[in-house]
Amino acid sequence: MFAALGVFTQSTLAPLGQSARGMAYKLKSHSGAKKRFFPTSNGNYKRWQVGLRHLNQSFSAERVNRLSRMVLVDNTQKKMLRRALPYSC
């Protein structure tokens, strides 16, 4: 009865996905990068330094303290991280 009146059509009964509503697809963030890199307010990323987990008993205390600090990533890593973490900065 309603189909004869033209009230309901097949397109209105179908569930609306992102493409039907004119929305863009969501990008997925790299889950490993989310755990290892932290965005700063000015567009850089911070990361922990490597070499502190094990086999460091021969390191000096100065070196261990230096390795325990976070550092900023360089420009080549920043370019890669912008694609891996699209919604971070």
Phi and psi in degrees as GROMACS dihedral restraints (atoms count N, CA, C in turn):
[ dihedral_restraints ]
;  ai    aj    ak    al  type     phi  dphi    fc
    3     4     5     6     1   -71.9    20    10
    4     5     6     7     1   -30.0    20    10
    6     7     8     9     1   -67.3    20    10
    7     8     9    10     1   -33.9    20    10
    9    10    11    12     1   -68.5    20    10
   10    11    12    13     1   -31.1    20    10
   12    13    14    15     1   -79.1    20    10
   13    14    15    16     1   -15.2    20    10
   15    16    17    18     1    82.8    20    10
   16    17    18    19     1    16.1    20    10
   18    19    20    21     1   -75.9    20    10
   19    20    21    22     1   -49.1    20    10
   21    22    23    24     1  -106.8    20    10
   22    23    24    25     1   128.7    20    10
   24    25    26    27     1  -117.9    20    10
   25    26    27    28     1   173.3    20    10
   27    28    29    30     1   -65.3    20    10
   28    29    30    31     1   -34.1    20    10
   30    31    32    33     1   -71.5    20    10
   31    32    33    34     1   -27.8    20    10
   33    34    35    36     1   -79.8    20    10
   34    35    36    37     1   -23.5    20    10
   36    37    38    39     1   -85.2    20    10
   37    38    39    40     1   -18.9    20    10
   39    40    41    42     1   -75.3    20    10
   40    41    42    43     1   145.6    20    10
   42    43    44    45     1   -67.0    20    10
   43    44    45    46     1   141.5    20    10
   45    46    47    48     1   -89.5    20    10
   46    47    48    49     1   117.8    20    10
   48    49    50    51     1   -91.0    20    10
   49    50    51    52     1  -172.5    20    10
   51    52    53    54     1   -66.8    20    10
   52    53    54    55     1   -39.4    20    10
   54    55    56    57     1   -71.6    20    10
   55    56    57    58     1   -30.9    20    10
   57    58    59    60     1   -71.6    20    10
   58    59    60    61     1   -27.7    20    10
   60    61    62    63     1   -89.7    20    10
   61    62    63    64     1    -0.6    20    10
   63    64    65    66     1    79.8    20    10
   64    65    66    67     1    21.2    20    10
   66    67    68    69     1   -95.6    20    10
   67    68    69    70     1   155.2    20    10
   69    70    71    72     1   -82.8    20    10
   70    71    72    73     1   159.5    20    10
   72    73    74    75     1   -74.3    20    10
   73    74    75    76     1   148.8    20    10
   75    76    77    78     1   -82.4    20    10
   76    77    78    79     1   141.7    20    10
   78    79    80    81     1   -92.3    20    10
   79    80    81    82     1   143.4    20    10
   81    82    83    84     1   -92.5    20    10
   82    83    84    85     1   138.3    20    10
   84    85    86    87     1   -83.1    20    10
   85    86    87    88     1   147.7    20    10
   87    88    89    90     1   -73.9    20    10
   88    89    90    91     1   120.6    20    10
   90    91    92    93     1   -68.7    20    10
   91    92    93    94     1   -30.8    20    10
   93    94    95    96     1   -71.0    20    10
   94    95    96    97     1   -36.0    20    10
   96    97    98    99     1   -71.6    20    10
   97    98    99   100     1   -32.5    20    10
   99   100   101   102     1   -61.5    20    10
  100   101   102   103     1   -34.4    20    10
  102   103   104   105     1   -82.6    20    10
  103   104   105   106     1   -19.4    20    10
  105   106   107   108     1  -109.3    20    10
  106   107   108   109     1   -23.1    20    10
  108   109   110   111     1  -123.6    20    10
  109   110   111   112     1   140.3    20    10
  111   112   113   114     1  -124.7    20    10
  112   113   114   115     1   124.4    20    10
  114   115   116   117     1   -73.1    20    10
  115   116   117   118     1   144.7    20    10
  117   118   119   120     1  -102.6    20    10
  118   119   120   121     1   173.2    20    10
  120   121   122   123     1   -72.0    20    10
  121   122   123   124     1   -22.5    20    10
  123   124   125   126     1  -100.0    20    10
  124   125   126   127     1    15.4    20    10
  126   127   128   129     1    96.1    20    10
  127   128   129   130     1    -0.8    20    10
  129   130   131   132     1   -89.2    20    10
  130   131   132   133     1   177.5    20    10
  132   133   134   135     1  -130.4    20    10
  133   134   135   136     1   143.0    20    10
  135   136   137   138     1  -103.2    20    10
  136   137   138   139     1   152.9    20    10
  138   139   140   141     1  -148.7    20    10
  139   140   141   142     1   157.9    20    10
  141   142   143   144     1   -79.1    20    10
  142   143   144   145     1   154.7    20    10
  144   145   146   147     1   -86.7    20    10
  145   146   147   148     1   154.2    20    10
  147   148   149   150     1   -92.1    20    10
  148   149   150   151     1   164.7    20    10
  150   151   152   153     1    94.5    20    10
  151   152   153   154     1    18.3    20    10
  153   154   155   156     1  -113.7    20    10
  154   155   156   157     1    -5.4    20    10
  156   157   158   159     1   -76.2    20    10
  157   158   159   160     1   -50.6    20    10
  159   160   161   162     1  -152.6    20    10
  160   161   162   163     1   170.3    20    10
  162   163   164   165     1    59.5    20    10
  163   164   165   166     1    36.8    20    10
  165   166   167   168     1  -122.5    20    10
  166   167   168   169     1    22.0    20    10
  168   169   170   171     1   -70.0    20    10
  169   170   171   172     1   -20.6    20    10
  171   172   173   174     1   -88.6    20    10
  172   173   174   175     1    -3.5    20    10
  174   175   176   177     1   -74.6    20    10
  175   176   177   178     1   150.1    20    10
  177   178   179   180     1   -74.7    20    10
  178   179   180   181     1   161.3    20    10
  180   181   182   183     1   -63.6    20    10
  181   182   183   184     1   -33.8    20    10
  183   184   185   186     1   -63.4    20    10
  184   185   186   187     1   -40.8    20    10
  186   187   188   189     1   -69.5    20    10
  187   188   189   190     1   -39.3    20    10
  189   190   191   192     1   -65.0    20    10
  190   191   192   193     1   -41.1    20    10
  192   193   194   195     1   -65.7    20    10
  193   194   195   196     1   -37.1    20    10
  195   196   197   198     1   -67.4    20    10
  196   197   198   199     1   -38.2    20    10
  198   199   200   201     1   -73.5    20    10
  199   200   201   202     1   -17.8    20    10
  201   202   203   204     1   -81.1    20    10
  202   203   204   205     1    -9.4    20    10
  204   205   206   207     1   -85.4    20    10
  205   206   207   208     1   156.8    20    10
  207   208   209   210     1   -87.8    20    10
  208   209   210   211     1   150.7    20    10
  210   211   212   213     1  -129.2    20    10
  211   212   213   214     1   163.5    20    10
  213   214   215   216     1   -86.3    20    10
  214   215   216   217     1   148.0    20    10
  216   217   218   219     1   -77.3    20    10
  217   218   219   220     1   159.1    20    10
  219   220   221   222     1   -86.2    20    10
  220   221   222   223     1   178.6    20    10
  222   223   224   225     1   -67.2    20    10
  223   224   225   226     1   -33.3    20    10
  225   226   227   228     1   -69.7    20    10
  226   227   228   229     1   -38.0    20    10
  228   229   230   231     1   -70.3    20    10
  229   230   231   232     1   -33.9    20    10
  231   232   233   234     1   -63.2    20    10
  232   233   234   235     1   -39.1    20    10
  234   235   236   237     1   -64.7    20    10
  235   236   237   238     1   -40.5    20    10
  237   238   239   240     1   -67.7    20    10
  238   239   240   241     1   -38.5    20    10
  240   241   242   243     1   -72.2    20    10
  241   242   243   244     1   -27.3    20    10
  243   244   245   246     1   -65.1    20    10
  244   245   246   247     1   -31.0    20    10
  246   247   248   249     1   -81.8    20    10
  247   248   249   250     1   -34.6    20    10
  249   250   251   252     1   -75.7    20    10
  250   251   252   253     1   -30.8    20    10
  252   253   254   255     1  -123.1    20    10
  253   254   255   256     1    77.6    20    10
  255   256   257   258     1   -67.9    20    10
  256   257   258   259     1   -24.6    20    10
  258   259   260   261     1  -108.8    20    10
  259   260   261   262     1    15.6    20    10
  261   262   263   264     1   -85.8    20    10
  262   263   264   265     1   -39.9    20    10
